[in-house]
Amino acid sequence: MKQAAHAAGFHLAGVARAGPLDPGPLDRVLSLGAEADMAWLRTQRDVRLDPRLLLPGCRSVVALAVAHDGGAQAAEPGGAAVARYARGRDYHTVIKKKLKGLVGAIHGRDPEARALPSVDVGPVMEKVWAQRAGLGWIGKNGCLITTGLGSWVLLAVVLLDRELVPDEPHPERCGDCEACIPACPTGAIPEPGLVDARLCISFQTIERRGAVPETVAGRMGRWGFGCDDCQTACPWNRGKGSESDPELRPVRHPSLDLGELVRLTPEEFRARFHGTALARAGHAGLVRNGALVAGASGEVAVEPELRNLAGSELPGVAEAARWALDRLRGGYR
């Protein structure tokens, strides 16, 4: 299995025995409402906690990781920063192709095996299974950390109705380090291992539909899509990030031009961002994010565009533009 996984292009592979997961961590998030708008975490709770409900007869979980390298460059002046993983092709497309190759190899060896692959979109706790399968451990910032690649990895799984020899779970190696917690600009990590999506810049700039709360907008800095601050602060990431799947290497600058973002049309959005992870934010989301970055970073050059957007009917855009204008004029403290 591991040979086939590496042949399919995965950097790391491990096996865990399928079974119910400890509901405590997920239930803690749900009890606090820290899942924000991600209603699927609540509606799919039971199946998320037991892969046997997703694939009847599931006996093993194959956990997989692919390294990515978006480069460590900061956002350019007048730009909106993009998280490292999103600077290349859409990882869903890249990893799905690798999963197809791996499942094909499984069926070549065992035609009757039932295998269910998933990358980020299915109700599967990828990070938990990656730790159980020995790939790494879940850090205090909620990211899966590996000793060799740091947290600059993207995860996938294959559920399998075959009994495989499981790997030993990976021990936790954060120790007393809590560098990631104060590194979060919005305080979205109130305690080790708990990430509150209501305050998380990554959630608000990618998944959020509509207006972004002022408590987050005022601390976004130049982040226009995602955020890497808690990861760049992690000691396990020092000197990491040079190894990458070729298809995930950057194809764009580490930042997007703010003037272009706040003037972005639906046609330009489709032409520029189709096939990239940035498409997840949607046209309205990227325009909104551009307006927020302009206000948070004091980019007065785009004030005329912001005035135009203040009357926009796109979800969340008018609110963002008005907030940014207020900020630029010194009305926000």
Secondary structure as GFF3:
##gff-version 3
##sequence-region A 1 333
A	DSSP	alpha_helix	2	7	.	.	.	ID=ss1
A	DSSP	beta_strand	12	17	.	.	.	ID=ss2
A	DSSP	alpha_helix	24	32	.	.	.	ID=ss3
A	DSSP	alpha_helix	40	43	.	.	.	ID=ss4
A	DSSP	alpha_helix	45	49	.	.	.	ID=ss5
A	DSSP	three_ten_helix	51	53	.	.	.	ID=ss6
A	DSSP	beta_strand	60	67	.	.	.	ID=ss7
A	DSSP	beta_strand	79	82	.	.	.	ID=ss8
A	DSSP	three_ten_helix	84	87	.	.	.	ID=ss9
A	DSSP	alpha_helix	91	109	.	.	.	ID=ss10
A	DSSP	beta_strand	115	118	.	.	.	ID=ss11
A	DSSP	alpha_helix	126	132	.	.	.	ID=ss12
A	DSSP	beta_strand	137	138	.	.	.	ID=ss13
A	DSSP	beta_strand	144	145	.	.	.	ID=ss14
A	DSSP	beta_strand	153	160	.	.	.	ID=ss15
A	DSSP	alpha_helix	180	183	.	.	.	ID=ss16
A	DSSP	alpha_helix	201	206	.	.	.	ID=ss17
A	DSSP	alpha_helix	214	217	.	.	.	ID=ss18
A	DSSP	beta_strand	223	225	.	.	.	ID=ss19
A	DSSP	alpha_helix	229	232	.	.	.	ID=ss20
A	DSSP	three_ten_helix	235	237	.	.	.	ID=ss21
A	DSSP	three_ten_helix	246	248	.	.	.	ID=ss22
A	DSSP	beta_strand	255	257	.	.	.	ID=ss23
A	DSSP	alpha_helix	258	262	.	.	.	ID=ss24
A	DSSP	alpha_helix	266	273	.	.	.	ID=ss25
A	DSSP	three_ten_helix	277	281	.	.	.	ID=ss26
A	DSSP	alpha_helix	282	297	.	.	.	ID=ss27
A	DSSP	three_ten_helix	300	302	.	.	.	ID=ss28
A	DSSP	alpha_helix	303	309	.	.	.	ID=ss29
A	DSSP	alpha_helix	317	328	.	.	.	ID=ss30
###
